[in-house]
Amino acid sequence: MSESQRSAPTVMVTGAAGSLGSAVAEAFNGFGANLALIDLDKVQLQRAYPHPSERQLLLPANLLEQAQVQGAVDQALKRFQRIDVLCNVAGGFRMGPAVHETSDADWQFLFDINVRTMLNAVRAVVPRMIAQGGGSIINVAAYSGQKGVAQMGAYCASKSVVIRLTEAMSAELREKNINVNCVLPTIIDTPPNRAAMPGADASRWVAPQALASTIVFLASDAAHAMHGAAVPVTGLS
C-alpha cells in the first residue's frame, strides 16, 4: 500500500453499483478516499467502475449472507488496513397492497433489503471501528419512514426500523468515538424511478449527488458532534 493510500480515509459503500451508491463513491473519491465498494453483482460493479485504481476495491457479495459480508470486510482490511466510514446505501422500494393484504414474501423482501443488509454490514464493520478507535456510519433511511403511507406499509415500517436502529447504535457507540446518523430522502432521481413514474416532474426529486454531499458531510469532522440524527433530504418534493 502506498503512503497516499495509508494516509487516506477508507470508505465502504454498500449498494455501490446503483445510482446513489455510485454518486456516494464519486463524492468520496473527490476527497481522495480509499473506496471499498460492495454490491451483489460483479459485472454491474465493473460496469459502474470501469477504470481500475489502487484506491478502489470492488467487492461482490450478497449482503444477506453474513459470511460473504465478513469476507468482503476482511478483503478491505487486508488492502487498506482500516474502515473509517461505512455508508449503508443498499436498499429498495416496493409499493404494496393494503397492510391487511401484504404477503409474508413482500414483508420479508423489504425488511431483508432495507434492514438485514444494514445489520450484516454493521456486524462486520463495527468491531473493527471500535478496535481502531472510531469511525462514522451513515445509513440511508427514508422520509416516509417517519409516518405510515397507504400502500407503503411494509416499506415505511422497514425504513422506520433503520431510523430506530440508527438511534440505538448511536447511543451504544458514541462513547467509542463512532458517529452513527442517517439520511431521509424523498424520491431520488434515478433511471428506475424515472421509468416507473414517466409523468412525474423529476426536477423536484432529490439528485443522487445532492444526497451524496449530505452523506459526505455526515462523515466529516464538521459533523463530529452529530449523533443519532435523521437528516431530511427532500429536494423540492
HELIX and SHEET records of a PDB file:
HELIX    1   1 GLU A    3  SER A    7  1                                   5    
HELIX    2   2 SER A   19  ASN A   29  1                                  11    
HELIX    3   3 LYS A   42  ALA A   48  1                                   7    
HELIX    4   4 GLN A   66  PHE A   80  1                                  15    
HELIX    5   5 VAL A   99  GLU A  101  5                                   3    
HELIX    6   6 ASP A  104  PHE A  111  1                                   8    
HELIX    7   7 ASP A  112  ARG A  116  3                                   5    
HELIX    8   8 THR A  117  GLN A  132  1                                  16    
HELIX    9   9 TYR A  143  GLN A  146  5                                   4    
HELIX   10  10 GLY A  153  LEU A  173  1                                  21    
HELIX   11  11 ARG A  174  LYS A  176  5                                   3    
HELIX   12  12 PRO A  191  ALA A  196  1                                   6    
HELIX   13  13 ALA A  202  ARG A  204  5                                   3    
HELIX   14  14 PRO A  208  LEU A  218  1                                  11    
HELIX   15  15 ASP A  221  ALA A  223  5                                   3    
SHEET    1   A 7 GLN A  56  PRO A  60  0                                        
SHEET    2   A 7 ASN A  34  ASP A  39  1                                        
SHEET    3   A 7 THR A  10  THR A  14  1                                        
SHEET    4   A 7 VAL A  85  ASN A  88  1                                        
SHEET    5   A 7 GLY A 135  VAL A 140  1                                        
SHEET    6   A 7 ILE A 178  PRO A 185  1                                        
SHEET    7   A 7 ALA A 230  VAL A 233  1                                        
END                                                                             
